[in-house]
Each structure stands twice: as C-alpha cells, then as structure tokens.
C-alpha cells in the first residue's frame, strides 16, 4: 500500500479515536483544563501527529498510548468527583485577590499576578476602579470572579420592588426555513398557531431564517432578506392597553350617568377591572 494512502487511513483512524475520547471526557475537557487534562491534551495531540506522519510506526502502539493517556484524566476526574481533598490537589483552590475592598498583595504574589494582571482581569469584568470592588476571587480555571460594592451593582426589579412574571427560556421554532416540532411542543404550541402568527406579519415559513417564540406565545422572526421590515410582537401590549381603555371607559360612564344604580355598577366594575390590570400587568408589560 502506498505511503500516502497509509497516512490518510492513519489520520482518519486516529482523529476518530481522539474525537470519541474527547467526547467521553466531557465538555469540561474543552472549557476548564486542570493540570492532568492540559498535559494529556498535549500528549494525545503529539501521539496522533507522530503516528500519522510516520508510516513505519506501529499503529497499535499509538492507539495503546492514546488509551493510557485517555485513562489518566478520566481517572483523575472520577476521583476528583469522589474526594474534595483530591480535587483541591489536582485542580487547585480559589485565591482571594480583593477582600472587603482591599487588595491582598501576598495572594497576588503567591499566584504570580502583577498589579497590571489584576487590573486587566478586572477590566474583563467591566470594572475599572479597584475601589468599586467588594470581593474578587481567582478561580482554579484562571477566571476572576468579581463582586462589586452594593452601590456599584446594577439595579434589579427586586431592588425597585417590582414584581415580574416568571419566564422560561425561549424556544427556536423555525431554523433555516424549516419548522422545529419539538420546541413548539415544549411551549404547548402547534404548527397551526405558527402559521397563524406568520400570516399576521405576511411572512411564509420558507422566508424565515430564524424564528423564536417565548412562553407568552410571542413570535419574533429574522428573514433571509434583511431589507424587509418585520413588526415587533404587539399582542400583549395591545391587550394591556385595551384593558386600561375599558377601565377608563367605565369611569367615564359612571361620571356621565345620573342613574344611581348604574353609577354604582360602573364604579364597581371599574374597580374590578383595575384589580385585574394590576394582577396581569407584570405578565403583559
């Protein structure tokens, strides 16, 4: 067999094996590497390269070496899940860089971080003044977790005492002009609903590059033709506006009538409508 065919076959075989090994190690292997995973990743790549370009090398030996270097991080990961002390040894522990607004210089030196390194890490977290930080922690993965001082944190609905409706993740119901049935079912919706919503904005499914729906049944789409304008979902704001108009009409009717019984009826229903508006506003705003 010619050497070039042998190299192609070896490459495909070893790449396939390396792919499945990486999949078995899990997503953590690709996102956060500890010492053993970092070393094994380099060695596995080297084994694949050597046994790919050298047709005289024994392929079985290469696969055996890959299996061994696969078992090392796999075993370390398994033991790390079982023992915190072993996990601290292999992955390391978090290091406090800023505590109570004060920089811990000794911890910076211990981790080999300069002041410039700390400032760069803070800028990665959109923080430009160390005085704005209450607490900062260097994670074993190398990322810096930052807790700003309370006065420097963004306001939330909870801070303002605003009650918001619970919200689940939106679902992609159209992709590349094709309907995705499972996400539709996750929202308890069907293709009839989807076709109705598309008819409202005069768009066909084939022209939709991406379509997403939220838990309130509002559909947003992105078209292949970027020059076409698509109206934003307006059903919920329109419903809230209609309810407010109805409540205002009831108040006007109460003021306009001279019949005492009718006035009391209008005022009573106006209050009920206002209560309903207060209840559903977090869901329709």
C-alpha positions in Angstrom: 0.0 0.0 0.0 1.4 3.5 -0.9 2.6 5.6 2.0 0.2 8.4 1.2 -2.8 6.1 1.4 -1.4 4.8 4.7 -1.1 8.3 6.1 -4.7 9.1 5.1 -6.0 6.0 6.8 -4.0 6.5 9.9 -5.1 10.1 10.1 -8.8 9.3 9.8 -8.5 6.4 12.3 -6.6 8.4 15.0 -8.7 11.6 14.6 -11.9 9.4 15.0 -10.4 7.9 18.2 -9.3 11.3 19.5 -12.8 12.7 18.8 -14.6 10.0 20.8 -12.1 10.2 23.6 -12.7 13.9 23.9 -16.4 13.4 23.9 -16.1 10.8 26.7 -14.1 13.2 28.8 -16.9 15.6 28.6 -17.3 19.4 27.9 -15.1 20.3 30.9 -12.1 19.0 29.0 -12.6 21.7 26.4 -13.5 24.6 28.7 -11.6 24.3 32.0 -8.4 22.3 32.0 -6.7 21.1 35.1 -3.0 20.0 35.1 -3.6 16.4 34.1 -6.1 17.4 31.4 -3.7 20.0 30.0 -0.8 17.6 29.9 -2.9 14.7 28.4 -4.3 17.0 25.7 -0.8 18.0 24.6 0.5 14.4 24.7 -2.6 13.0 22.8 -2.0 15.5 20.1 1.6 14.6 19.9 0.8 10.9 19.7 -1.6 11.5 16.9 0.8 13.6 15.0 3.7 11.2 15.3 1.7 8.1 14.3 0.0 10.0 11.4 3.1 11.2 9.5 5.3 8.1 10.2 4.0 5.2 8.2 6.7 2.9 9.7 5.4 3.4 13.3 3.3 0.7 14.9 -0.4 2.0 14.8 -1.4 -0.4 17.6 1.3 1.1 19.9 -0.1 4.5 19.1 -3.6 3.5 19.9 -2.4 1.9 23.2 -0.6 5.1 24.2 -3.7 7.1 23.4 -5.9 4.8 25.6 -3.4 5.2 28.5 -3.4 9.0 28.2 -7.1 9.0 28.0 -7.5 6.9 31.2 -5.2 9.3 33.1 -7.5 12.4 33.0 -10.6 10.2 33.1 -9.4 8.5 36.3 -8.4 11.8 37.8 -11.8 13.3 37.0 -13.6 10.4 38.6 -11.5 10.6 41.8 -12.0 14.3 41.9 -15.8 13.9 42.0 -15.4 11.5 44.9 -12.9 13.4 47.0 -12.7 17.1 47.7 -9.2 16.9 49.0 -8.0 15.1 45.9 -9.9 17.7 43.8 -8.2 20.5 45.6 -4.8 18.8 44.9 -5.4 18.3 41.2 -7.5 21.4 40.3 -6.2 23.8 42.9 -8.3 26.1 45.2 -9.6 29.6 44.7 -7.5 32.5 45.8 -8.8 35.8 47.2 -7.4 38.8 45.5 -9.7 41.5 46.9 -11.5 41.3 50.3 -13.6 44.0 51.9 -12.4 46.4 49.2 -8.7 45.8 50.0 -6.2 44.1 47.6 -4.4 41.1 49.1 -0.9 41.7 47.9 0.5 38.4 49.3 -2.0 36.4 47.4 -1.2 38.2 44.2 2.5 37.3 44.6 1.6 33.7 45.5 -0.3 33.3 42.2 2.3 35.2 40.2 0.0 38.1 39.4 1.2 41.6 38.9 -0.9 44.7 39.5 -1.3 45.1 35.8 -2.6 41.5 35.6 -5.2 42.2 38.3 -6.3 45.4 36.6 -6.7 43.5 33.2 -8.8 40.8 34.9 -11.0 43.5 36.5 -11.5 45.2 33.1 -12.6 41.8 31.7 -15.4 42.1 34.2 -16.2 45.7 33.2 -14.6 47.1 36.4 -12.0 49.9 36.0 -11.6 51.0 39.6 -10.4 48.6 42.3 -12.3 50.8 44.8 -15.5 49.7 43.2 -14.9 46.1 44.2 -16.0 44.5 47.4 -14.6 41.0 46.7 -12.6 39.3 44.0 -11.7 35.6 43.7 -9.3 33.9 41.3 -10.9 30.6 40.3 -8.8 27.4 39.7 -9.8 27.8 36.0 -7.9 31.2 35.9 -11.1 33.3 35.7 -11.6 36.2 38.2 -15.0 36.3 39.9 -15.8 39.9 40.9 -18.4 41.1 43.4 -18.9 44.9 43.1 -19.8 47.0 46.1 -23.5 47.3 46.6 -23.7 50.9 45.4 -22.0 49.9 42.2 -24.2 47.0 41.2 -27.0 47.5 38.6 -30.5 48.0 40.0 -32.8 45.0 39.7 -36.5 44.6 39.7 -36.3 43.3 43.3 -34.4 46.4 44.4 -37.2 48.5 43.0 -39.9 46.4 44.5 -41.3 45.4 41.0 -43.0 42.1 40.7 -42.2 40.3 37.4 -43.8 37.3 35.9 -41.8 34.0 35.9 -40.2 33.4 32.5 -38.8 30.3 30.9 -36.2 30.1 28.1 -37.5 31.0 24.6 -37.6 28.2 22.0 -36.3 28.3 18.4 -39.3 27.1 16.4 -38.0 27.9 12.9 -34.5 27.4 11.6 -33.3 27.8 8.1 -36.8 27.9 6.8 -37.9 24.7 8.5 -40.3 24.2 11.4 -38.9 22.5 14.5 -41.7 20.5 16.1 -40.1 19.6 19.4 -39.5 23.2 20.6 -43.1 24.0 19.5 -44.4 21.2 21.7 -42.3 22.4 24.6 -44.3 25.6 24.6 -47.6 23.7 24.1 -48.0 25.2 20.6 -48.5 23.7 17.2 -48.0 24.4 13.5 -51.5 25.9 13.2 -50.5 28.6 15.7 -47.2 29.2 13.9 -48.9 29.6 10.5 -51.4 32.0 12.0 -48.7 34.1 13.6 -46.8 34.2 10.3 -49.9 35.2 8.4 -50.3 38.2 10.7 -47.0 39.6 9.6 -47.4 38.3 6.0 -44.4 36.1 6.0 -44.0 32.5 4.8 -42.0 29.9 6.6 -39.6 29.4 3.7 -38.5 33.1 4.0 -37.7 32.8 7.8 -34.0 32.3 8.6 -34.7 32.1 12.4 -37.9 32.2 14.4 -38.2 32.1 18.2 -41.2 32.0 20.5 -41.4 32.8 24.2 -43.6 31.4 26.9 -46.2 34.2 26.3 -46.7 32.9 22.7 -45.0 35.9 21.1 -43.1 35.1 17.8 -40.1 37.0 16.6 -38.5 36.2 13.3 -35.4 37.1 11.3 -35.8 36.9 7.5 -33.4 35.9 4.8 -34.0 39.3 3.2 -32.6 41.8 5.6 -34.2 44.7 3.7 -37.7 43.6 4.7 -39.0 45.1 7.9 -40.9 42.8 10.3 -43.1 44.3 13.0 -42.3 43.6 16.6 -44.8 41.5 18.6 -47.6 43.7 19.9 -50.3 41.4 21.2 -49.5 41.7 24.9 -49.0 45.5 25.0 -52.2 45.8 22.9 -54.2 43.7 25.3 -53.0 45.7 28.3 -53.8 48.9 26.5 -57.3 47.6 25.7 -57.9 46.7 29.4 -56.8 50.1 30.5 -59.1 51.8 28.0 -62.0 49.6 29.2 -61.3 50.7 32.8 -61.2 54.3 31.8 -64.5 54.0 29.8 -66.2 52.5 32.9 -65.1 55.5 35.0 -66.4 57.9 32.3 -69.7 56.0 32.2 -70.0 56.4 36.0 -69.5 60.1 35.8 -71.8 60.6 32.8 -74.9 58.8 34.1 -77.4 60.3 36.6 -78.8 56.9 37.5 -77.5 56.0 40.9 -77.8 52.2 40.4 -75.9 52.5 37.0 -73.3 54.7 38.6 -72.6 52.2 41.4 -72.4 49.3 38.8 -69.9 51.2 36.6 -67.8 52.2 39.6 -67.8 48.6 41.0 -66.8 47.1 37.6 -64.2 49.9 37.1 -62.5 48.8 40.4 -62.6 45.2 39.4 -61.0 46.0 36.1 -58.3 48.0 37.8 -57.6 45.0 40.1 -57.4 42.7 37.0 -55.0 45.2 35.4 -52.8 45.2 38.5 -52.7 41.5 38.5 -51.8 40.9 34.9 -49.5 43.9 34.3 -46.3 42.0 35.2 -47.3 39.4 32.6 -48.2 41.9 29.8 -45.7 44.7 30.3 
